[in-house]
Amino acid sequence: MQPPLRGSSSSLNMSQKDPCQKQACEIQKCLQANNYMESKCETVLQEMRKCCARYPKGRSICCSGFEKEEREREKLKATSGRIPPPPQ
C-alpha cells in the first residue's frame, strides 16, 4: 500500500525551510518555560507577527494562526470602525 499523495495546491514548497520557523520555535520554548502563560511571551509573539507580515499569506505554515487572527481583527475593524488590541 502506498502512502497518500500530498496535495500540490499549497503555495509553500515543502523542500524550503519555513521563513518564520525560528520564531515559532521561540514561542514554543517561551510558552513551555513560562507554564503556557501567553502574557509572559508577548515579545516573541510580536516577533512572530513581524515575521509573518514580511511574507505573502500562505508562504509560512507557521503563520497560519496569526493570519487567521489578522483576518478576524480586520473583520472587527470593518464592523466596528476601530482596531481591537492584539490578544494578551
PDB file with one MODEL, atoms N, CA, C and O in Angstrom:
MODEL        1
ATOM      1  N   MET A   1       0.841  -1.179   0.000  1.00  0.00           N
ATOM      2  CA  MET A   1       0.000   0.000   0.000  1.00  0.00           C
ATOM      3  C   MET A   1       0.888   1.245   0.000  1.00  0.00           C
ATOM      4  O   MET A   1       1.847   1.332   0.767  1.00  0.00           O
ATOM      5  N   GLN A   2       0.562   2.202  -0.862  1.00  0.00           N
ATOM      6  CA  GLN A   2       1.360   3.420  -0.966  1.00  0.00           C
ATOM      7  C   GLN A   2       0.815   4.495  -0.034  1.00  0.00           C
ATOM      8  O   GLN A   2      -0.390   4.551   0.212  1.00  0.00           O
ATOM      9  N   PRO A   3       1.700   5.353   0.488  1.00  0.00           N
ATOM     10  CA  PRO A   3       1.215   6.469   1.316  1.00  0.00           C
ATOM     11  C   PRO A   3       0.423   7.444   0.453  1.00  0.00           C
ATOM     12  O   PRO A   3       0.668   7.545  -0.750  1.00  0.00           O
ATOM     13  N   PRO A   4      -0.524   8.161   1.053  1.00  0.00           N
ATOM     14  CA  PRO A   4      -1.311   9.123   0.274  1.00  0.00           C
ATOM     15  C   PRO A   4      -0.418  10.227  -0.279  1.00  0.00           C
ATOM     16  O   PRO A   4       0.558  10.631   0.353  1.00  0.00           O
ATOM     17  N   LEU A   5      -0.762  10.695  -1.443  1.00  0.00           N
ATOM     18  CA  LEU A   5      -0.009  11.784  -2.060  1.00  0.00           C
ATOM     19  C   LEU A   5      -0.358  13.097  -1.394  1.00  0.00           C
ATOM     20  O   LEU A   5      -1.506  13.337  -1.021  1.00  0.00           O
ATOM     21  N   ARG A   6       0.644  13.940  -1.250  1.00  0.00           N
ATOM     22  CA  ARG A   6       0.395  15.268  -0.687  1.00  0.00           C
ATOM     23  C   ARG A   6      -0.161  16.157  -1.776  1.00  0.00           C
ATOM     24  O   ARG A   6       0.262  16.073  -2.929  1.00  0.00           O
ATOM     25  N   GLY A   7      -1.103  17.004  -1.420  1.00  0.00           N
ATOM     26  CA  GLY A   7      -1.665  17.942  -2.385  1.00  0.00           C
ATOM     27  C   GLY A   7      -0.623  18.949  -2.825  1.00  0.00           C
ATOM     28  O   GLY A   7       0.197  19.392  -2.021  1.00  0.00           O
ATOM     29  N   SER A   8      -0.651  19.306  -4.077  1.00  0.00           N
ATOM     30  CA  SER A   8       0.322  20.266  -4.587  1.00  0.00           C
ATOM     31  C   SER A   8      -0.250  21.673  -4.619  1.00  0.00           C
ATOM     32  O   SER A   8       0.373  22.579  -5.173  1.00  0.00           O
ATOM     33  N   SER A   9      -1.426  21.873  -4.033  1.00  0.00           N
ATOM     34  CA  SER A   9      -2.053  23.191  -4.077  1.00  0.00           C
ATOM     35  C   SER A   9      -1.438  24.167  -3.075  1.00  0.00           C
ATOM     36  O   SER A   9      -1.679  25.371  -3.162  1.00  0.00           O
ATOM     37  N   SER A  10      -0.652  23.666  -2.132  1.00  0.00           N
ATOM     38  CA  SER A  10      -0.029  24.552  -1.154  1.00  0.00           C
ATOM     39  C   SER A  10       0.999  25.445  -1.830  1.00  0.00           C
ATOM     40  O   SER A  10       1.772  24.992  -2.674  1.00  0.00           O
ATOM     41  N   SER A  11       0.999  26.721  -1.450  1.00  0.00           N
ATOM     42  CA  SER A  11       1.961  27.641  -2.052  1.00  0.00           C
ATOM     43  C   SER A  11       3.328  27.542  -1.379  1.00  0.00           C
ATOM     44  O   SER A  11       4.287  28.161  -1.840  1.00  0.00           O
ATOM     45  N   LEU A  12       3.427  26.776  -0.302  1.00  0.00           N
ATOM     46  CA  LEU A  12       4.708  26.601   0.380  1.00  0.00           C
ATOM     47  C   LEU A  12       5.381  25.344  -0.146  1.00  0.00           C
ATOM     48  O   LEU A  12       4.834  24.247  -0.036  1.00  0.00           O
ATOM     49  N   ASN A  13       6.542  25.501  -0.705  1.00  0.00           N
ATOM     50  CA  ASN A  13       7.313  24.373  -1.191  1.00  0.00           C
ATOM     51  C   ASN A  13       7.893  23.655   0.027  1.00  0.00           C
ATOM     52  O   ASN A  13       8.659  24.246   0.788  1.00  0.00           O
ATOM     53  N   MET A  14       7.537  22.406   0.212  1.00  0.00           N
ATOM     54  CA  MET A  14       7.946  21.678   1.407  1.00  0.00           C
ATOM     55  C   MET A  14       9.461  21.497   1.496  1.00  0.00           C
ATOM     56  O   MET A  14       9.985  21.231   2.578  1.00  0.00           O
ATOM     57  N   SER A  15      10.170  21.638   0.377  1.00  0.00           N
ATOM     58  CA  SER A  15      11.619  21.494   0.435  1.00  0.00           C
ATOM     59  C   SER A  15      12.285  22.771   0.956  1.00  0.00           C
ATOM     60  O   SER A  15      13.459  22.751   1.323  1.00  0.00           O
ATOM     61  N   GLN A  16      11.540  23.875   0.988  1.00  0.00           N
ATOM     62  CA  GLN A  16      12.086  25.124   1.520  1.00  0.00           C
ATOM     63  C   GLN A  16      11.815  25.197   3.016  1.00  0.00           C
ATOM     64  O   GLN A  16      10.786  24.723   3.499  1.00  0.00           O
ATOM     65  N   LYS A  17      12.746  25.794   3.734  1.00  0.00           N
ATOM     66  CA  LYS A  17      12.536  25.996   5.166  1.00  0.00           C
ATOM     67  C   LYS A  17      11.498  27.093   5.365  1.00  0.00           C
ATOM     68  O   LYS A  17      11.497  28.099   4.655  1.00  0.00           O
ATOM     69  N   ASP A  18      10.631  26.890   6.320  1.00  0.00           N
ATOM     70  CA  ASP A  18       9.627  27.905   6.633  1.00  0.00           C
ATOM     71  C   ASP A  18      10.345  29.154   7.145  1.00  0.00           C
ATOM     72  O   ASP A  18      11.149  29.054   8.072  1.00  0.00           O
ATOM     73  N   PRO A  19      10.076  30.326   6.567  1.00  0.00           N
ATOM     74  CA  PRO A  19      10.829  31.523   6.953  1.00  0.00           C
ATOM     75  C   PRO A  19      10.581  31.982   8.388  1.00  0.00           C
ATOM     76  O   PRO A  19      11.398  32.715   8.946  1.00  0.00           O
ATOM     77  N   CYS A  20       9.479  31.571   8.991  1.00  0.00           N
ATOM     78  CA  CYS A  20       9.175  32.003  10.367  1.00  0.00           C
ATOM     79  C   CYS A  20       9.271  30.851  11.367  1.00  0.00           C
ATOM     80  O   CYS A  20       8.783  30.958  12.492  1.00  0.00           O
ATOM     81  N   GLN A  21       9.896  29.757  10.957  1.00  0.00           N
ATOM     82  CA  GLN A  21      10.009  28.604  11.848  1.00  0.00           C
ATOM     83  C   GLN A  21      10.810  28.932  13.103  1.00  0.00           C
ATOM     84  O   GLN A  21      10.470  28.474  14.195  1.00  0.00           O
ATOM     85  N   LYS A  22      11.866  29.720  12.954  1.00  0.00           N
ATOM     86  CA  LYS A  22      12.693  30.079  14.112  1.00  0.00           C
ATOM     87  C   LYS A  22      11.839  30.784  15.165  1.00  0.00           C
ATOM     88  O   LYS A  22      11.932  30.469  16.351  1.00  0.00           O
ATOM     89  N   GLN A  23      11.002  31.743  14.733  1.00  0.00           N
ATOM     90  CA  GLN A  23      10.151  32.477  15.667  1.00  0.00           C
ATOM     91  C   GLN A  23       9.114  31.545  16.295  1.00  0.00           C
ATOM     92  O   GLN A  23       8.808  31.669  17.481  1.00  0.00           O
ATOM     93  N   ALA A  24       8.575  30.620  15.510  1.00  0.00           N
ATOM     94  CA  ALA A  24       7.598  29.666  16.041  1.00  0.00           C
ATOM     95  C   ALA A  24       8.239  28.797  17.123  1.00  0.00           C
ATOM     96  O   ALA A  24       7.614  28.507  18.143  1.00  0.00           O
ATOM     97  N   CYS A  25       9.477  28.386  16.898  1.00  0.00           N
ATOM     98  CA  CYS A  25      10.189  27.589  17.909  1.00  0.00           C
ATOM     99  C   CYS A  25      10.453  28.405  19.171  1.00  0.00           C
ATOM    100  O   CYS A  25      10.365  27.886  20.284  1.00  0.00           O
ATOM    101  N   GLU A  26      10.778  29.685  18.993  1.00  0.00           N
ATOM    102  CA  GLU A  26      10.999  30.563  20.151  1.00  0.00           C
ATOM    103  C   GLU A  26       9.719  30.706  20.974  1.00  0.00           C
ATOM    104  O   GLU A  26       9.773  30.740  22.203  1.00  0.00           O
ATOM    105  N   ILE A  27       8.569  30.790  20.301  1.00  0.00           N
ATOM    106  CA  ILE A  27       7.287  30.867  21.014  1.00  0.00           C
ATOM    107  C   ILE A  27       7.084  29.596  21.830  1.00  0.00           C
ATOM    108  O   ILE A  27       6.724  29.665  23.005  1.00  0.00           O
ATOM    109  N   GLN A  28       7.313  28.434  21.216  1.00  0.00           N
ATOM    110  CA  GLN A  28       7.139  27.174  21.935  1.00  0.00           C
ATOM    111  C   GLN A  28       8.049  27.099  23.159  1.00  0.00           C
ATOM    112  O   GLN A  28       7.614  26.705  24.241  1.00  0.00           O
ATOM    113  N   LYS A  29       9.309  27.477  22.983  1.00  0.00           N
ATOM    114  CA  LYS A  29      10.251  27.446  24.116  1.00  0.00           C
ATOM    115  C   LYS A  29       9.791  28.376  25.229  1.00  0.00           C
ATOM    116  O   LYS A  29       9.822  28.014  26.406  1.00  0.00           O
ATOM    117  N   CYS A  30       9.363  29.583  24.848  1.00  0.00           N
ATOM    118  CA  CYS A  30       8.926  30.563  25.843  1.00  0.00           C
ATOM    119  C   CYS A  30       7.690  30.068  26.590  1.00  0.00           C
ATOM    120  O   CYS A  30       7.622  30.150  27.816  1.00  0.00           O
ATOM    121  N   LEU A  31       6.716  29.554  25.841  1.00  0.00           N
ATOM    122  CA  LEU A  31       5.493  29.067  26.486  1.00  0.00           C
ATOM    123  C   LEU A  31       5.793  27.914  27.442  1.00  0.00           C
ATOM    124  O   LEU A  31       5.258  27.868  28.549  1.00  0.00           O
ATOM    125  N   GLN A  32       6.638  26.996  27.020  1.00  0.00           N
ATOM    126  CA  GLN A  32       6.992  25.869  27.890  1.00  0.00           C
ATOM    127  C   GLN A  32       7.702  26.353  29.150  1.00  0.00           C
ATOM    128  O   GLN A  32       7.449  25.847  30.243  1.00  0.00           O
ATOM    129  N   ALA A  33       8.585  27.327  28.996  1.00  0.00           N
ATOM    130  CA  ALA A  33       9.348  27.842  30.136  1.00  0.00           C
ATOM    131  C   ALA A  33       8.483  28.661  31.090  1.00  0.00           C
ATOM    132  O   ALA A  33       8.830  28.820  32.260  1.00  0.00           O
ATOM    133  N   ASN A  34       7.357  29.182  30.594  1.00  0.00           N
ATOM    134  CA  ASN A  34       6.509  30.063  31.402  1.00  0.00           C
ATOM    135  C   ASN A  34       5.128  29.479  31.666  1.00  0.00           C
ATOM    136  O   ASN A  34       4.151  30.214  31.813  1.00  0.00           O
ATOM    137  N   ASN A  35       5.054  28.145  31.726  1.00  0.00           N
ATOM    138  CA  ASN A  35       3.814  27.464  32.076  1.00  0.00           C
ATOM    139  C   ASN A  35       2.650  27.882  31.168  1.00  0.00           C
ATOM    140  O   ASN A  35       1.509  27.995  31.617  1.00  0.00           O
ATOM    141  N   TYR A  36       2.958  28.108  29.893  1.00  0.00           N
ATOM    142  CA  TYR A  36       1.970  28.438  28.861  1.00  0.00           C
ATOM    143  C   TYR A  36       1.182  29.712  29.146  1.00  0.00           C
ATOM    144  O   TYR A  36       0.014  29.826  28.775  1.00  0.00           O
ATOM    145  N   MET A  37       1.832  30.668  29.807  1.00  0.00           N
ATOM    146  CA  MET A  37       1.213  31.981  30.032  1.00  0.00           C
ATOM    147  C   MET A  37       1.625  32.900  28.882  1.00  0.00           C
ATOM    148  O   MET A  37       2.763  33.367  28.831  1.00  0.00           O
ATOM    149  N   GLU A  38       0.684  33.159  27.953  1.00  0.00           N
ATOM    150  CA  GLU A  38       0.995  33.976  26.775  1.00  0.00           C
ATOM    151  C   GLU A  38       1.518  35.355  27.144  1.00  0.00           C
ATOM    152  O   GLU A  38       2.371  35.902  26.445  1.00  0.00           O
ATOM    153  N   SER A  39       1.014  35.922  28.237  1.00  0.00           N
ATOM    154  CA  SER A  39       1.429  37.274  28.624  1.00  0.00           C
ATOM    155  C   SER A  39       2.935  37.357  28.884  1.00  0.00           C
ATOM    156  O   SER A  39       3.529  38.424  28.730  1.00  0.00           O
ATOM    157  N   LYS A  40       3.552  36.248  29.275  1.00  0.00           N
ATOM    158  CA  LYS A  40       4.994  36.231  29.526  1.00  0.00           C
ATOM    159  C   LYS A  40       5.804  36.157  28.227  1.00  0.00           C
ATOM    160  O   LYS A  40       7.021  36.344  28.236  1.00  0.00           O
ATOM    161  N   CYS A  41       5.125  35.884  27.124  1.00  0.00           N
ATOM    162  CA  CYS A  41       5.818  35.670  25.845  1.00  0.00           C
ATOM    163  C   CYS A  41       5.419  36.701  24.795  1.00  0.00           C
ATOM    164  O   CYS A  41       5.563  36.453  23.598  1.00  0.00           O
ATOM    165  N   GLU A  42       4.923  37.844  25.229  1.00  0.00           N
ATOM    166  CA  GLU A  42       4.446  38.850  24.280  1.00  0.00           C
ATOM    167  C   GLU A  42       5.545  39.294  23.313  1.00  0.00           C
ATOM    168  O   GLU A  42       5.265  39.551  22.143  1.00  0.00           O
ATOM    169  N   THR A  43       6.781  39.386  23.780  1.00  0.00           N
ATOM    170  CA  THR A  43       7.881  39.818  22.909  1.00  0.00           C
ATOM    171  C   THR A  43       8.093  38.837  21.762  1.00  0.00           C
ATOM    172  O   THR A  43       8.209  39.257  20.611  1.00  0.00           O
ATOM    173  N   VAL A  44       8.145  37.539  22.056  1.00  0.00           N
ATOM    174  CA  VAL A  44       8.358  36.561  20.984  1.00  0.00           C
ATOM    175  C   VAL A  44       7.131  36.449  20.088  1.00  0.00           C
ATOM    176  O   VAL A  44       7.261  36.188  18.892  1.00  0.00           O
ATOM    177  N   LEU A  45       5.939  36.643  20.653  1.00  0.00           N
ATOM    178  CA  LEU A  45       4.722  36.649  19.831  1.00  0.00           C
ATOM    179  C   LEU A  45       4.747  37.818  18.852  1.00  0.00           C
ATOM    180  O   LEU A  45       4.350  37.678  17.695  1.00  0.00           O
ATOM    181  N   GLN A  46       5.216  38.971  19.322  1.00  0.00           N
ATOM    182  CA  GLN A  46       5.308  40.148  18.453  1.00  0.00           C
ATOM    183  C   GLN A  46       6.339  39.920  17.348  1.00  0.00           C
ATOM    184  O   GLN A  46       6.131  40.339  16.209  1.00  0.00           O
ATOM    185  N   GLU A  47       7.444  39.261  17.678  1.00  0.00           N
ATOM    186  CA  GLU A  47       8.448  38.937  16.653  1.00  0.00           C
ATOM    187  C   GLU A  47       7.850  38.025  15.581  1.00  0.00           C
ATOM    188  O   GLU A  47       8.150  38.167  14.395  1.00  0.00           O
ATOM    189  N   MET A  48       7.007  37.095  16.007  1.00  0.00           N
ATOM    190  CA  MET A  48       6.346  36.203  15.047  1.00  0.00           C
ATOM    191  C   MET A  48       5.419  37.005  14.139  1.00  0.00           C
ATOM    192  O   MET A  48       5.399  36.797  12.926  1.00  0.00           O
ATOM    193  N   ARG A  49       4.651  37.924  14.728  1.00  0.00           N
ATOM    194  CA  ARG A  49       3.755  38.762  13.913  1.00  0.00           C
ATOM    195  C   ARG A  49       4.548  39.565  12.885  1.00  0.00           C
ATOM    196  O   ARG A  49       4.133  39.696  11.734  1.00  0.00           O
ATOM    197  N   LYS A  50       5.695  40.103  13.311  1.00  0.00           N
ATOM    198  CA  LYS A  50       6.550  40.874  12.390  1.00  0.00           C
ATOM    199  C   LYS A  50       7.051  39.985  11.257  1.00  0.00           C
ATOM    200  O   LYS A  50       7.042  40.390  10.094  1.00  0.00           O
ATOM    201  N   CYS A  51       7.484  38.780  11.596  1.00  0.00           N
ATOM    202  CA  CYS A  51       7.973  37.857  10.576  1.00  0.00           C
ATOM    203  C   CYS A  51       6.856  37.526   9.589  1.00  0.00           C
ATOM    204  O   CYS A  51       7.070  37.556   8.377  1.00  0.00           O
ATOM    205  N   CYS A  52       5.685  37.215  10.096  1.00  0.00           N
ATOM    206  CA  CYS A  52       4.560  36.854   9.226  1.00  0.00           C
ATOM    207  C   CYS A  52       4.176  38.008   8.308  1.00  0.00           C
ATOM    208  O   CYS A  52       3.771  37.786   7.167  1.00  0.00           O
ATOM    209  N   ALA A  53       4.302  39.233   8.798  1.00  0.00           N
ATOM    210  CA  ALA A  53       3.948  40.407   7.991  1.00  0.00           C
ATOM    211  C   ALA A  53       4.924  40.615   6.834  1.00  0.00           C
ATOM    212  O   ALA A  53       4.592  41.280   5.854  1.00  0.00           O
ATOM    213  N   ARG A  54       6.119  40.051   6.945  1.00  0.00           N
ATOM    214  CA  ARG A  54       7.136  40.224   5.891  1.00  0.00           C
ATOM    215  C   ARG A  54       6.899  39.338   4.675  1.00  0.00           C
ATOM    216  O   ARG A  54       7.488  39.576   3.620  1.00  0.00           O
ATOM    217  N   TYR A  55       6.049  38.323   4.799  1.00  0.00           N
ATOM    218  CA  TYR A  55       5.870  37.345   3.725  1.00  0.00           C
ATOM    219  C   TYR A  55       4.422  37.320   3.256  1.00  0.00           C
ATOM    220  O   TYR A  55       3.514  37.649   4.019  1.00  0.00           O
ATOM    221  N   PRO A  56       4.203  36.927   1.988  1.00  0.00           N
ATOM    222  CA  PRO A  56       2.822  36.829   1.494  1.00  0.00           C
ATOM    223  C   PRO A  56       2.050  35.756   2.260  1.00  0.00           C
ATOM    224  O   PRO A  56       2.626  34.773   2.725  1.00  0.00           O
ATOM    225  N   LYS A  57       0.755  35.958   2.380  1.00  0.00           N
ATOM    226  CA  LYS A  57      -0.087  34.978   3.073  1.00  0.00           C
ATOM    227  C   LYS A  57       0.088  33.611   2.420  1.00  0.00           C
ATOM    228  O   LYS A  57       0.127  33.505   1.194  1.00  0.00           O
ATOM    229  N   GLY A  58       0.193  32.578   3.231  1.00  0.00           N
ATOM    230  CA  GLY A  58       0.371  31.229   2.726  1.00  0.00           C
ATOM    231  C   GLY A  58       1.826  30.822   2.545  1.00  0.00           C
ATOM    232  O   GLY A  58       2.101  29.644   2.315  1.00  0.00           O
ATOM    233  N   ARG A  59       2.760  31.751   2.641  1.00  0.00           N
ATOM    234  CA  ARG A  59       4.187  31.428   2.451  1.00  0.00           C
ATOM    235  C   ARG A  59       4.736  30.642   3.634  1.00  0.00           C
ATOM    236  O   ARG A  59       5.592  29.773   3.467  1.00  0.00           O
ATOM    237  N   SER A  60       4.243  30.950   4.828  1.00  0.00           N
ATOM    238  CA  SER A  60       4.728  30.289   6.035  1.00  0.00           C
ATOM    239  C   SER A  60       3.592  29.522   6.702  1.00  0.00           C
ATOM    240  O   SER A  60       2.596  30.115   7.118  1.00  0.00           O
ATOM    241  N   ILE A  61       3.740  28.217   6.803  1.00  0.00           N
ATOM    242  CA  ILE A  61       2.736  27.415   7.503  1.00  0.00           C
ATOM    243  C   ILE A  61       2.672  27.838   8.968  1.00  0.00           C
ATOM    244  O   ILE A  61       1.598  27.837   9.569  1.00  0.00           O
ATOM    245  N   CYS A  62       3.804  28.196   9.538  1.00  0.00           N
ATOM    246  CA  CYS A  62       3.848  28.626  10.936  1.00  0.00           C
ATOM    247  C   CYS A  62       2.975  29.856  11.182  1.00  0.00           C
ATOM    248  O   CYS A  62       2.533  30.082  12.309  1.00  0.00           O
ATOM    249  N   CYS A  63       2.724  30.642  10.155  1.00  0.00           N
ATOM    250  CA  CYS A  63       1.958  31.887  10.304  1.00  0.00           C
ATOM    251  C   CYS A  63       0.452  31.695  10.167  1.00  0.00           C
ATOM    252  O   CYS A  63      -0.299  32.656  10.335  1.00  0.00           O
ATOM    253  N   SER A  64      -0.007  30.493   9.868  1.00  0.00           N
ATOM    254  CA  SER A  64      -1.429  30.312   9.563  1.00  0.00           C
ATOM    255  C   SER A  64      -2.336  30.802  10.691  1.00  0.00           C
ATOM    256  O   SER A  64      -3.363  31.423  10.416  1.00  0.00           O
ATOM    257  N   GLY A  65      -1.989  30.544  11.939  1.00  0.00           N
ATOM    258  CA  GLY A  65      -2.806  31.016  13.056  1.00  0.00           C
ATOM    259  C   GLY A  65      -2.771  32.524  13.200  1.00  0.00           C
ATOM    260  O   GLY A  65      -3.774  33.139  13.563  1.00  0.00           O
ATOM    261  N   PHE A  66      -1.630  33.122  12.920  1.00  0.00           N
ATOM    262  CA  PHE A  66      -1.505  34.576  13.003  1.00  0.00           C
ATOM    263  C   PHE A  66      -2.257  35.245  11.861  1.00  0.00           C
ATOM    264  O   PHE A  66      -2.810  36.331  12.036  1.00  0.00           O
ATOM    265  N   GLU A  67      -2.281  34.602  10.686  1.00  0.00           N
ATOM    266  CA  GLU A  67      -3.040  35.141   9.559  1.00  0.00           C
ATOM    267  C   GLU A  67      -4.533  35.106   9.871  1.00  0.00           C
ATOM    268  O   GLU A  67      -5.264  36.031   9.519  1.00  0.00           O
ATOM    269  N   LYS A  68      -4.987  34.038  10.532  1.00  0.00           N
ATOM    270  CA  LYS A  68      -6.398  33.942  10.927  1.00  0.00           C
ATOM    271  C   LYS A  68      -6.722  35.047  11.927  1.00  0.00           C
ATOM    272  O   LYS A  68      -7.762  35.697  11.820  1.00  0.00           O
ATOM    273  N   GLU A  69      -5.844  35.261  12.891  1.00  0.00           N
ATOM    274  CA  GLU A  69      -6.032  36.328  13.879  1.00  0.00           C
ATOM    275  C   GLU A  69      -6.152  37.683  13.183  1.00  0.00           C
ATOM    276  O   GLU A  69      -7.005  38.496  13.539  1.00  0.00           O
ATOM    277  N   GLU A  70      -5.296  37.923  12.190  1.00  0.00           N
ATOM    278  CA  GLU A  70      -5.308  39.191  11.461  1.00  0.00           C
ATOM    279  C   GLU A  70      -6.609  39.360  10.681  1.00  0.00           C
ATOM    280  O   GLU A  70      -7.174  40.454  10.649  1.00  0.00           O
ATOM    281  N   ARG A  71      -7.090  38.280  10.050  1.00  0.00           N
ATOM    282  CA  ARG A  71      -8.364  38.361   9.309  1.00  0.00           C
ATOM    283  C   ARG A  71      -9.507  38.702  10.254  1.00  0.00           C
ATOM    284  O   ARG A  71     -10.376  39.505   9.915  1.00  0.00           O
ATOM    285  N   GLU A  72      -9.509  38.096  11.441  1.00  0.00           N
ATOM    286  CA  GLU A  72     -10.565  38.373  12.419  1.00  0.00           C
ATOM    287  C   GLU A  72     -10.497  39.821  12.891  1.00  0.00           C
ATOM    288  O   GLU A  72     -11.532  40.464  13.071  1.00  0.00           O
ATOM    289  N   ARG A  73      -9.290  40.336  13.091  1.00  0.00           N
ATOM    290  CA  ARG A  73      -9.132  41.740  13.500  1.00  0.00           C
ATOM    291  C   ARG A  73      -9.629  42.670  12.399  1.00  0.00           C
ATOM    292  O   ARG A  73     -10.286  43.673  12.679  1.00  0.00           O
ATOM    293  N   GLU A  74      -9.316  42.337  11.141  1.00  0.00           N
ATOM    294  CA  GLU A  74      -9.777  43.154  10.015  1.00  0.00           C
ATOM    295  C   GLU A  74     -11.299  43.139   9.926  1.00  0.00           C
ATOM    296  O   GLU A  74     -11.920  44.163   9.643  1.00  0.00           O
ATOM    297  N   LYS A  75     -11.898  41.973  10.168  1.00  0.00           N
ATOM    298  CA  LYS A  75     -13.352  41.861  10.121  1.00  0.00           C
ATOM    299  C   LYS A  75     -13.976  42.726  11.218  1.00  0.00           C
ATOM    300  O   LYS A  75     -14.953  43.431  10.969  1.00  0.00           O
ATOM    301  N   LEU A  76     -13.422  42.675  12.417  1.00  0.00           N
ATOM    302  CA  LEU A  76     -13.917  43.500  13.521  1.00  0.00           C
ATOM    303  C   LEU A  76     -13.734  44.984  13.217  1.00  0.00           C
ATOM    304  O   LEU A  76     -14.606  45.802  13.511  1.00  0.00           O
ATOM    305  N   LYS A  77     -12.598  45.318  12.630  1.00  0.00           N
ATOM    306  CA  LYS A  77     -12.315  46.708  12.276  1.00  0.00           C
ATOM    307  C   LYS A  77     -13.367  47.222  11.291  1.00  0.00           C
ATOM    308  O   LYS A  77     -13.839  48.352  11.415  1.00  0.00           O
ATOM    309  N   ALA A  78     -13.727  46.396  10.322  1.00  0.00           N
ATOM    310  CA  ALA A  78     -14.709  46.793   9.315  1.00  0.00           C
ATOM    311  C   ALA A  78     -16.097  46.972   9.931  1.00  0.00           C
ATOM    312  O   ALA A  78     -16.857  47.837   9.497  1.00  0.00           O
ATOM    313  N   THR A  79     -16.432  46.169  10.927  1.00  0.00           N
ATOM    314  CA  THR A  79     -17.765  46.258  11.519  1.00  0.00           C
ATOM    315  C   THR A  79     -17.858  47.281  12.640  1.00  0.00           C
ATOM    316  O   THR A  79     -18.923  47.857  12.861  1.00  0.00           O
ATOM    317  N   SER A  80     -16.757  47.517  13.352  1.00  0.00           N
ATOM    318  CA  SER A  80     -16.822  48.436  14.489  1.00  0.00           C
ATOM    319  C   SER A  80     -16.180  49.786  14.218  1.00  0.00           C
ATOM    320  O   SER A  80     -16.439  50.754  14.932  1.00  0.00           O
ATOM    321  N   GLY A  81     -15.346  49.853  13.191  1.00  0.00           N
ATOM    322  CA  GLY A  81     -14.684  51.113  12.875  1.00  0.00           C
ATOM    323  C   GLY A  81     -13.443  51.385  13.702  1.00  0.00           C
ATOM    324  O   GLY A  81     -12.837  52.448  13.570  1.00  0.00           O
ATOM    325  N   ARG A  82     -13.053  50.449  14.550  1.00  0.00           N
ATOM    326  CA  ARG A  82     -11.828  50.622  15.329  1.00  0.00           C
ATOM    327  C   ARG A  82     -11.071  49.307  15.364  1.00  0.00           C
ATOM    328  O   ARG A  82     -11.641  48.238  15.145  1.00  0.00           O
ATOM    329  N   ILE A  83      -9.777  49.402  15.642  1.00  0.00           N
ATOM    330  CA  ILE A  83      -8.926  48.214  15.679  1.00  0.00           C
ATOM    331  C   ILE A  83      -8.817  47.735  17.124  1.00  0.00           C
ATOM    332  O   ILE A  83      -8.369  48.483  17.993  1.00  0.00           O
ATOM    333  N   PRO A  84      -9.224  46.488  17.385  1.00  0.00           N
ATOM    334  CA  PRO A  84      -9.050  45.970  18.747  1.00  0.00           C
ATOM    335  C   PRO A  84      -7.579  45.672  19.004  1.00  0.00           C
ATOM    336  O   PRO A  84      -6.832  45.378  18.070  1.00  0.00           O
ATOM    337  N   PRO A  85      -7.161  45.746  20.256  1.00  0.00           N
ATOM    338  CA  PRO A  85      -5.760  45.429  20.563  1.00  0.00           C
ATOM    339  C   PRO A  85      -5.506  43.948  20.332  1.00  0.00           C
ATOM    340  O   PRO A  85      -6.443  43.151  20.379  1.00  0.00           O
ATOM    341  N   PRO A  86      -4.256  43.562  20.083  1.00  0.00           N
ATOM    342  CA  PRO A  86      -3.955  42.139  19.924  1.00  0.00           C
ATOM    343  C   PRO A  86      -4.263  41.398  21.217  1.00  0.00           C
ATOM    344  O   PRO A  86      -4.217  41.992  22.294  1.00  0.00           O
ATOM    345  N   PRO A  87      -4.577  40.108  21.125  1.00  0.00           N
ATOM    346  CA  PRO A  87      -4.889  39.343  22.341  1.00  0.00           C
ATOM    347  C   PRO A  87      -3.706  39.318  23.295  1.00  0.00           C
ATOM    348  O   PRO A  87      -2.555  39.290  22.861  1.00  0.00           O
ATOM    349  N   GLN A  88      -3.980  39.329  24.564  1.00  0.00           N
ATOM    350  CA  GLN A  88      -2.930  39.335  25.591  1.00  0.00           C
ATOM    351  C   GLN A  88      -2.714  37.946  26.121  1.00  0.00           C
ATOM    352  O   GLN A  88      -1.871  37.742  26.994  1.00  0.00           O
TER     353      GLN A  88
ENDMDL
END
